[in-house]
């Protein structure tokens, strides 16, 4: 499947299927527990989400500062920050489905799994999607073969 076709399906999913699923779940929950309890549950879910975002975002910020202070590359901390940002955005959308997915991105015990998924997606996109096929293979491309050597600074 081409990248354009994949992007088109992702947009259809994001703007058509997800809102319809959210409405369906809201109606089902409302029929089971009542309208006012559903609204109360949505408000409680938002409060919990805001608390989680603040707590985990603060931890990610501290981790980022510690990594930078120690001189090490903050790849894990940046990934955590991105996941918390996306999860927080999903928590802002009203509905239970996006809130569940947002919490999966924010919670500290589910975030490592989501971080691995993010790493795989970014790696695949950078190594294959971002470069021409020939440039992805070492020793090929327009610049010729790779010559190994040693740099001597005089």
N, C-alpha and C positions, 0 to 999 in steps of 0.2 A: 504494500500500500504506500503510495507516495506521501510525502510530507504535507502537501496541500490537502489531499483527501483526508489525512489524519486530522489536520487542523480544522477542517470543515466539520468533521464528525465530533470533534471536541467542543466546538462552538454550539452545535445542535444539542449536545448533551448538557452543556452548561446553561444554555438559555431556554431550553424547552423541556427537557426531560427532568432536570433537577427541580425546577419550580413546580411542575406537575406532581412529582413525587412528594415534595414538601406539602403541597395542598392536600394530597391524598392522606398522608400520615397525620396532618393536623385534623382533618375531618374525622378520621378513624379514632384518634385519641380523644377528640371532643365528644364523640358518640359514646365512648366507653366511660370516661370520667366526668364529662360535662364541660360546658364552655368555660365557666369561671375557673375551674380547676386547671383546665388546659392553659388559660391565660396566666394563671399563677405559676404553673410549671414553666412556661416560657420565660417569665420574669425571673424566677429562681435560677433557671438555666443561664440567663444572661448575667446575673450577679455572680454565679459560680465561675462563669467564663471570664468575667472581668478580673476576679480575684486570681484565677489561674494565670492569666496573661501577665498580670502585674508581678506575681511571684516568680514565674518561670522566666519572664523577660528580664527581671532583675538579676536572676542567677546567670542567665546567658551573658548579660552585660558585664557582670563581675568576672566571669570566666574569660570573656574576650579581653578585658583589661589585664588580667593576670597573664594570659598567653602573650600579649604584646609586651608586657613588662619583662617577661622572661626571655623575649627574643625568639619565640617559636611561632611557626605559622599557625594562625588560629582557624584552621579549616573546620574542625568540629564545632567550634563556637559560632562561626559564621553560618554553618548549616543549621545549627540549633536556632539561631536568631531568625533565619529565613523561615524555618518551619513554624516558629512561634508567631511571626508576622502573618503568614498565610492562615494559620489556625485562628488567630485573633480576628482576621477579616471574615473568615467563615462563621465565627461565633457572633459577629454583628448581624449577619443575615437571620431574619426570623425563620424559625423552623427547627425541627428535631434532627433531620438528616444531616444538614450542614453543620449543626452543633456537634453531633457525634463525630463527624469526620474532623472538625476543628479541634475537638478535645483529643482525638487520637494524635494530632500533630503537636499538641501542647504538653500533654501529660508526660512526666519524666520516664515512666516505665514503658510507654509505647513509642516515644520519640526515637530511640535507637533503631528500631525497625524501620521507621519512616525515613530516618537519616540514611540508612543503607539503600533504600529505594531511591531517594533523591540522588545519592552518589552514583548509583548505576545509571540513572536517567541522564545526569549531567555528563558522565564519562562517555556514554554512548553517543550523546549529541556532540560533544567536543571532538571525539576521535573519529567518528564516522560522518556525522552530519555537517560538521563545521569545516571539514577539509575535503578536497577532491580525493577520490578513491586512491589514486597513485600516491598522493602525498601522505596518506595514512600509513603506508608501509615504509619502514626505515630503508635507506639506501636507494630509494627510487625517487622519481620526480624530475623537475626541470634542472636541478642543480647538480645532478650527477651522483655518483656513489659517495658514501661517507668514508672519509679518510681519518683513521684514528691517529692521534699524535699527542704531543705534550707541548704545553705553552711554557716558554722560557722567558721570564721577565728580566731584562738586563738593566 
